[in-house]
Amino acid sequence: MTQEQQAFEPVPLDVLIIGAGLSGIGAAHALSDKCPDKRYLILERRQAIGGTWDLFRYPGIRSDSDMYTLSYSYKPWSNRKAIADGPDIKRYIEEIAEDSGAIHNIRFQRRVVSANWSSQRSRWEVVAKATDGSGAEHEEHYEARFLFSCSGYYSYDEGYRPDFPNEQNFKGQIIHPQFWPEDLDYAGKRVVVIGSGATAVTLIPAMAKTAAHVTMLQRSPSYVVARPQRDGIAQSLQKWLPLQAAHSLTRWKNIFLTQFFYKIARNRPDQFKQRVLHMVKTQVGDVDMKHFTPDYKPWDQRVCAVPDGDLFRDVRAGRASVVTDTIETFIENGIRLNSGQELEADIIVTATGLKVNALGDVVLTVDGTPMLFNERMSYKGMMLSDVPNMLVTFGYTNASWTLKAELTADYACRLLRYMDKHNYREAVVRRDASVQEQPFLDFTSGYVQRAANVLPKQGDRAPWQVHQNYLKDKLAIQYGRIDDGVMQFQ
């Protein structure tokens, strides 16, 4: 470590943003637009903008939400695809960074390792590990009035990867989608994809274009619905209206439709399930419907979307197939199932999910006292009990992530302006002892259940509830009082 690195002086910032993905760049845009007097920096552990959309490089990577709600309200989505490819989303994020000037306020290859709130100084003291051109790390120190965590909810270093019996027996390649080899050649190869979530239903149609055959091996089915690759109403509106107006109308149309269908699914699950299965049956053809019939209610887990029914088309054409079974053991040329069936494979893809990683493994303390994430209660899904001057972006499970990210960024600006007006230096939410704890997410997906001891709690009443409802949140976050009796100021 050089003398210059050891003596690195803290930067007196108003806001320090962690992460330069969709949320972090959105937060920077909000600050530039609504709090132009604030000095901020973004610390990004990677060497590029984009977050998820830069990390994942597997074939066919795409959004599983429509782009009119996954995009921001102020930046119209002009691409003709309503369900977009990963590289297009990454370019969209880069454009916001350029437009807002955020690109000049990013420090790449900075991994935040700890953050301590000093009550005496009313500042966050942040330690980051910076990587230089040779790969060596040195320590840097930052200070900020506010900390804004936009690092997502899963580990970039490892995905969820169960150990399967006798994996060493398999003579082919085993790959996790989170760490896709750039030079992988699967043309003419037999591929087995383990999993039935969003990653699996994305990978299979992409690989089926050139692979000899692709098999989706699932322990249990997921709900899969076809969605149009292009939004006809959006395209028509763009012909007759300015792009911003057309974008706003399409965005609200999709918000209301998503909420409408979600409400039907939760209130009338049996009827909704039968409707979804009927739609699948008409598209998938002569295939046993047990492979597409989950044993849980719609939206107990996230529903998978396939643009223009591409997965169903490949199954119908015989380029792909679905097997519902459990794994007995890996064998030399594939997988033997507990039913006795053997699946031959040259490549096995473990699309088994993410590892939830709250706050990107940042060690969080207040005056030196550890603030464990799972011991905190979430305030409006944005702040943590007893943790001053900090916001956390966490999106929806039943709608686009960006909807909540934009509300959170706008709220941060409201809070900063309010504190300036009243000359406050500290804002913290205090939990009443009578508020009962509930799980942060009411979701049965594996990655959520595995994270029960990682995620914070929510409460049994407002403002401690985490709504999976954009309209409720918009009223509570955008128009609700800042000084609501729960938020305390000094």
C-alpha positions in Angstrom: 0.0 0.0 0.0 1.4 3.4 -0.9 1.6 6.4 1.4 -1.0 8.1 -0.8 -3.4 5.2 -0.4 -2.9 5.1 3.3 -3.6 8.8 3.6 -6.7 8.8 1.4 -8.9 11.7 2.7 -12.6 11.1 3.2 -14.8 12.9 0.7 -17.5 15.1 2.4 -20.5 13.9 0.5 -24.2 14.5 0.9 -25.1 11.0 -0.5 -23.1 7.9 -1.1 -24.8 5.4 -3.4 -23.7 1.8 -3.4 -24.2 0.2 -6.8 -24.3 1.4 -10.4 -27.1 -0.8 -11.7 -30.6 0.2 -12.6 -31.4 1.3 -9.1 -28.2 3.2 -8.4 -28.2 5.1 -11.7 -31.9 5.9 -11.1 -31.0 7.3 -7.6 -28.3 9.4 -9.1 -30.7 10.8 -11.7 -33.2 11.7 -9.0 -30.6 13.6 -7.0 -29.4 15.4 -10.1 -33.0 16.4 -11.0 -34.5 17.1 -7.6 -31.5 17.9 -5.4 -29.0 19.5 -7.8 -27.1 21.1 -4.9 -26.2 17.7 -3.4 -22.8 16.1 -3.8 -22.9 12.4 -4.4 -20.7 9.5 -5.5 -21.6 6.0 -6.7 -19.3 3.2 -5.6 -19.5 0.2 -8.0 -17.6 -3.0 -7.3 -17.5 -4.0 -11.0 -15.8 -2.2 -13.9 -19.0 -1.4 -15.8 -22.5 0.1 -15.4 -25.5 -2.2 -15.4 -25.6 -4.4 -12.4 -27.6 -7.5 -13.2 -27.7 -6.6 -16.8 -23.9 -6.5 -17.0 -23.2 -9.5 -14.8 -25.5 -12.0 -16.5 -24.3 -13.1 -20.0 -26.1 -16.4 -20.5 -27.9 -16.9 -23.9 -31.2 -15.1 -24.3 -30.8 -13.0 -21.1 -33.9 -10.7 -21.0 -36.3 -8.9 -18.7 -39.2 -10.9 -17.1 -41.2 -7.7 -16.8 -42.5 -5.4 -19.5 -40.1 -2.6 -20.3 -42.6 0.1 -20.0 -42.7 -0.4 -16.3 -39.1 -1.7 -15.9 -38.0 1.6 -17.5 -38.3 4.9 -15.6 -41.2 7.3 -16.0 -38.9 10.1 -17.2 -36.9 8.0 -19.8 -39.3 6.6 -22.4 -38.6 3.1 -23.6 -38.4 3.5 -27.4 -37.3 0.0 -28.4 -40.0 -2.0 -30.2 -39.6 -5.0 -27.8 -41.8 -4.9 -24.8 -39.7 -7.8 -23.2 -36.2 -6.7 -23.9 -32.8 -8.4 -24.2 -30.2 -7.8 -21.5 -27.8 -5.8 -23.8 -30.7 -3.4 -24.6 -31.5 -2.8 -21.0 -27.8 -2.2 -20.2 -27.7 0.4 -22.9 -30.8 2.0 -21.5 -29.1 2.3 -18.1 -26.0 3.8 -19.7 -28.1 6.4 -21.4 -29.6 7.5 -18.1 -26.1 7.7 -16.6 -25.0 9.9 -19.5 -28.1 12.1 -19.5 -28.0 12.8 -15.8 -24.2 13.2 -15.5 -24.0 10.2 -13.2 -21.3 8.7 -15.4 -18.9 11.3 -14.0 -19.7 10.5 -10.4 -19.0 6.7 -10.5 -15.9 5.1 -8.9 -15.6 1.7 -10.4 -13.9 -1.3 -8.8 -14.8 -0.1 -5.3 -16.3 -2.8 -3.0 -17.9 -1.4 0.1 -17.0 -3.6 3.1 -18.2 -1.6 6.1 -20.3 1.4 7.0 -20.5 3.0 10.5 -22.9 5.8 11.5 -21.3 8.3 13.9 -23.9 10.0 15.9 -21.4 12.5 17.2 -20.5 13.6 13.7 -23.9 12.8 12.0 -22.1 11.1 9.2 -21.6 7.7 7.7 -18.0 6.5 7.8 -17.6 4.1 4.9 -14.7 1.7 4.1 -14.2 0.3 0.6 -11.7 -1.9 -1.0 -10.5 -0.5 -4.3 -8.8 -2.6 -7.0 -6.1 -1.1 -9.2 -5.1 -2.1 -12.7 -2.8 -4.9 -11.4 -5.6 -6.5 -9.4 -4.1 -5.4 -6.0 -6.5 -4.0 -3.4 -6.2 -1.0 -1.2 -8.5 0.6 1.4 -10.3 3.8 0.8 -12.4 5.9 3.2 -15.5 7.9 2.5 -17.8 10.0 4.6 -21.4 10.9 3.7 -24.5 12.5 5.3 -26.7 9.8 3.7 -26.1 6.2 2.6 -28.2 4.8 -0.3 -27.9 1.1 -0.8 -28.8 0.1 -4.4 -26.8 -3.1 -4.6 -29.7 -5.4 -5.2 -30.6 -8.5 -3.2 -28.3 -11.3 -4.4 -24.7 -12.3 -4.2 -22.5 -11.5 -7.3 -19.9 -13.9 -6.0 -21.9 -17.1 -5.9 -25.3 -18.4 -7.0 -27.4 -20.9 -5.2 -25.9 -24.2 -6.2 -27.0 -27.4 -4.5 -24.6 -30.4 -4.5 -25.9 -33.3 -6.6 -24.9 -36.9 -6.0 -21.8 -38.0 -7.8 -21.3 -34.9 -9.9 -17.7 -35.9 -10.5 -18.9 -38.9 -12.6 -20.3 -36.6 -15.3 -17.8 -36.3 -18.2 -19.3 -33.1 -19.7 -19.5 -29.5 -18.6 -21.5 -28.3 -15.6 -22.3 -24.6 -15.7 -24.2 -22.1 -13.5 -25.9 -19.3 -15.5 -24.4 -16.6 -13.3 -20.9 -17.5 -14.5 -21.5 -18.3 -18.1 -18.3 -19.1 -20.1 -18.0 -16.6 -23.1 -16.5 -19.3 -25.3 -19.1 -22.1 -24.6 -20.1 -23.9 -27.8 -23.3 -25.8 -27.4 -24.2 -26.1 -31.1 -25.2 -29.7 -31.8 -24.9 -30.6 -28.1 -27.4 -32.3 -25.8 -28.2 -29.9 -22.9 -30.1 -30.5 -19.7 -31.2 -27.3 -17.8 -32.0 -28.0 -14.1 -34.6 -25.6 -12.9 -38.0 -24.2 -13.9 -37.7 -20.5 -13.0 -37.2 -17.3 -15.1 -33.6 -18.2 -16.0 -34.5 -21.7 -17.2 -37.4 -20.6 -19.4 -35.1 -17.9 -20.9 -32.2 -20.2 -21.5 -34.0 -23.0 -23.2 -35.4 -21.2 -26.2 -32.1 -19.5 -26.8 -30.1 -22.7 -26.7 -32.6 -24.7 -28.6 -31.9 -22.7 -31.7 -28.6 -24.5 -32.2 -28.4 -27.3 -29.6 -29.2 -30.9 -30.6 -31.9 -30.9 -27.9 -32.6 -29.1 -24.6 -34.3 -30.7 -21.7 -35.8 -28.8 -18.8 -35.5 -30.9 -15.7 -37.7 -29.6 -12.9 -38.4 -30.9 -9.5 -41.8 -29.2 -9.6 -43.5 -27.0 -12.3 -43.8 -23.2 -12.3 -46.6 -21.0 -13.8 -45.5 -20.0 -17.3 -47.5 -17.6 -19.4 -46.9 -16.2 -22.9 -46.7 -12.5 -23.3 -46.4 -10.5 -26.6 -42.9 -9.5 -27.5 -44.4 -6.2 -28.8 -47.1 -4.1 -27.2 -49.5 -3.2 -29.9 -51.2 -0.4 -28.0 -47.8 1.1 -27.2 -46.8 1.0 -30.8 -50.1 2.7 -31.9 -49.8 5.4 -29.2 -46.3 6.2 -30.4 -47.6 6.9 -33.9 -50.1 9.5 -32.7 -48.5 11.0 -29.5 -45.2 12.5 -28.4 -42.9 9.7 -27.1 -43.1 10.8 -23.5 -46.9 10.9 -23.5 -47.2 7.6 -25.2 -44.7 6.1 -22.7 -46.7 7.4 -19.7 -50.0 6.1 -21.0 -48.5 2.7 -21.8 -46.8 2.6 -18.4 -50.0 3.3 -16.5 -51.9 0.9 -18.6 -49.5 -1.9 -17.7 -49.4 -0.9 -14.0 -53.2 -1.2 -13.8 -53.4 -4.4 -15.8 -50.7 -6.1 -13.7 -52.4 -5.1 -10.5 -55.8 -6.2 -11.9 -54.6 -9.7 -12.8 -52.6 -10.1 -9.6 -55.7 -9.3 -7.6 -57.8 -11.8 -9.5 -55.1 -14.4 -9.1 -55.0 -13.9 -5.3 -58.8 -13.6 -4.8 -59.8 -16.4 -7.3 -56.8 -18.6 -7.5 -58.6 -21.7 -8.8 -60.3 -19.9 -11.7 -57.1 -18.0 -12.5 -55.1 -21.3 -12.5 -57.5 -23.0 -14.8 -57.3 -20.1 -17.2 -53.5 -20.1 -17.3 -53.4 -23.9 -17.8 -55.9 -23.6 -20.6 -53.8 -21.0 -22.4 -50.7 -23.2 -21.9 -52.5 -26.2 -23.3 -53.5 -24.4 -26.5 -49.9 -23.5 -27.1 -47.8 -26.4 -26.0 -49.7 -29.1 -27.9 -49.7 -32.8 -27.2 -47.6 -32.6 -23.9 -48.6 -34.0 -20.5 -49.9 -31.0 -18.6 -48.4 -32.2 -15.4 -45.2 -30.5 -16.4 -47.0 -27.1 -16.4 -49.4 -27.6 -13.5 -47.9 -26.3 -10.2 -49.1 -27.5 -6.8 -49.2 -24.0 -5.4 -51.5 -21.0 -6.0 -50.7 -18.4 -8.6 -48.3 -15.7 -7.3 -47.3 -17.8 -4.3 -44.1 -17.7 -6.4 -43.2 -15.4 -9.3 -45.0 -16.2 -12.6 -42.6 -16.8 -15.5 -43.2 -14.9 -18.8 -42.1 -16.2 -22.2 -42.3 -13.7 -25.1 -44.6 -14.9 -27.9 -44.7 -18.3 -26.2 -41.1 -19.2 -27.5 -40.7 -22.0 -24.9 -44.0 -23.6 -25.8 -43.1 -23.4 -29.5 -39.8 -25.2 -29.0 -41.5 -27.9 -26.9 -44.2 -28.3 -29.5 -41.6 -28.6 -32.2 -39.5 -31.2 -30.3 -36.5 -29.0 -30.0 -37.0 -28.9 -26.2 -38.7 -31.1 -23.7 -39.8 -31.0 -20.1 -39.2 -33.7 -17.5 -40.6 -33.5 -13.9 -38.6 -35.7 -11.6 -35.9 -35.7 -9.0 -32.2 -36.6 -9.4 -30.8 -39.9 -8.1 -27.3 -39.4 -9.3 -25.1 -37.9 -12.0 -23.7 -40.5 -14.4 -20.9 -40.4 -17.0 -23.2 -39.3 -19.8 -25.9 -37.4 -18.0 -28.3 -37.8 -15.1 -30.2 -40.7 -13.7 -33.6 -39.8 -12.2 -35.3 -41.5 -9.3 -37.9 -42.9 -11.7 -35.0 -44.8 -13.4 -35.1 -42.6 -16.5 -31.7 -41.4 -17.8 -31.2 -38.0 -19.4 -28.2 -37.9 -21.8 -26.3 -34.7 -21.8 -23.1 -33.1 -23.0 -23.7 -29.9 -21.0 -25.7 -29.6 -17.7 -26.8 -26.1 -16.7 -27.7 -25.6 -13.0 -30.4 -22.8 -13.2 -31.0 -23.4 -9.5 -31.4 -19.8 -8.4 -29.8 -17.0 -6.6 -28.2 -16.6 -3.2 -29.8 -13.7 -1.4 -27.2 -11.4 0.0 -28.6 -8.4 1.9 -26.7 -5.1 1.5 -24.0 -6.8 -0.5 -22.3 -8.2 2.6 -21.6 -4.7 4.0 -20.9 -4.8 7.7 -23.3 -2.2 9.1 -22.8 -0.5 12.5 -24.2 2.4 14.4 -21.7 4.0 16.8 -19.8 0.7 16.6 -22.9 -1.5 17.4 -23.7 -4.1 14.7 -27.0 -3.6 12.9 -27.8 -7.1 11.7 -30.1 -6.9 8.7 -32.4 -9.7 9.8 -32.9 -8.0 13.2 -34.2 -4.8 11.7 -37.8 -3.9 10.7 -38.4 -2.3 7.3 -40.1 1.0 7.2 -42.2 1.4 4.0 -39.9 -1.2 2.4 -37.2 1.5 2.2 -35.5 2.2 5.6 -34.4 0.1 8.5 -35.4 0.5 12.2 -32.7 2.3 14.3 -30.4 2.9 11.3 -30.2 6.7 10.7 -29.9 8.4 7.3 -30.0 5.3 5.2 -32.3 4.0 2.4 -32.4 0.6 0.8 -33.9 -0.1 -2.6 -35.9 -3.3 -2.8 -38.3 -3.8 -5.7 -41.5 -5.8 -6.1 -41.9 -9.5 -6.5 -45.1 -9.2 -8.5 -44.2 -6.2 -10.7 -41.2 -4.4 -12.1 -38.3 -3.6 -9.8 -38.0 -0.1 -11.1 -41.4 1.0 -10.0 -40.4 0.8 -6.3 -36.8 1.9 -7.1 -38.1 5.2 -8.5 -40.5 5.8 -5.6 -37.6 5.2 -3.2 -35.2 7.6 -5.0 -37.9 10.3 -5.1 -38.6 9.8 -1.4 -34.8 10.2 -0.7 -34.9 13.6 -2.3 -38.1 14.6 -0.4 -36.5 13.6 2.8 -33.2 15.5 2.1 -35.1 18.6 1.2 -37.3 18.3 4.3 -34.3 17.9 6.6 -32.6 20.9 5.0 -35.7 23.1 5.5 -35.8 22.2 9.2 -32.0 22.1 9.7 -32.1 18.4 10.7 -29.0 16.3 10.5 -30.4 12.9 11.4 -33.5 11.0 10.4 -34.2 7.6 12.0 -37.3 5.3 12.3 -38.0 3.8 15.7 -40.1 0.7 16.0 -42.9 0.6 18.6 -42.6 -2.6 20.7 -46.3 -3.4 20.0 -45.6 -3.8 16.3 -45.6 -7.5 15.6 -43.0 -9.1 13.2 -43.9 -10.7 10.0 -41.8 -12.1 7.1 -40.4 -9.4 4.8 -41.8 -11.3 1.7 -44.9 -13.4 1.6 -43.5 -15.7 -1.1 -42.8 -19.4 -1.2 -40.0 -19.3 -3.8 -36.9 -21.2 -2.8 -34.6 -18.2 -2.8 -37.0 -16.3 -0.4 -37.3 -19.2 1.9 -33.6 -19.8 2.0 -33.2 -16.1 2.9 -35.5 -16.1 5.9 -32.6 -15.4 8.2 -31.1 -12.8 6.0 -33.9 -10.4 5.1 -35.3 -7.8 7.5 -38.8 -8.2 9.0 -42.0 -6.2 8.2 -44.7 -5.3 10.7 -48.3 -6.0 11.1 -49.4 -2.4 10.4 -48.4 0.7 8.5 -45.8 2.2 8.0 -44.0 -1.0 8.7 -45.8 -3.1 6.1 -44.1 -4.0 2.8 -46.8 -3.6 0.1 -46.5 -5.5 -3.1 -48.8 -2.8 -4.6 -47.4 0.2 -6.5 -50.6 2.3 -6.1 -50.6 1.9 -2.3 -46.9 2.7 -2.2 -47.2 5.7 -4.4 -49.8 7.2 -2.1 -47.9 6.4 1.1 -44.4 7.2 -0.2 -44.9 10.1 -2.6 -47.8 11.9 -0.8 -47.6 10.7 2.8 -46.3 12.9 5.5 -42.5 12.7 6.1 -42.9 13.7 9.8 -45.3 10.9 10.6 -44.5 10.2 14.2 -42.5 7.2 13.4 -39.7 9.1 11.7 -37.7 10.9 14.3 -35.4 13.9 13.6 -32.4 15.5 15.4 
